[in-house]
Amino acid sequence: MSALPASSVGTAHLRSQDLVRGIPVIPRNLVLGFLTGYRKVISPVYGDVCAYYPSCSAYAVGAVQQHGAVKGAALSAWRILRCNPWTTGGVDDVRPHDHFRYDLTAHGFVVPSRKD
């Protein structure tokens, strides 16, 4: 199992001239680092038990990438509350942010979009 779903990785790189522009995404990237660690260490212990696709942890990664640390965490918590033995499950993708203006790295972190 990969630490990140395929839809949550990109090809962007954080360049030194983008460090100041990248300050607003630091909380988002801290949460993504925690989620990546969870998906590498704890998630394999549970196995494939989620009633939804993508799994709850993959949903959390996409939600934090698209909507930020606070709203992404709230969306993820709501998803976890809905994931119970009495749910029908199914496909439940993260709704993309209408004005997502960032790029994704190969490790799933969010970096400012390049304009050149």
URLIN-V482562 format. One record per helix or strand. SS is the DSSP state (@ for helix, = for strand). FROM is the first residue (numbers start at 1). LEN is the number of residues. If there is no record, write none. Layout:
ss,from,len
SS,FROM,LEN
SS,FROM,LEN
This chain:
ss,from,len
@,6,3
=,12,1
@,16,3
@,23,19
@,43,4
=,52,2
@,56,12
@,69,14
=,90,2
=,102,4
=,110,3
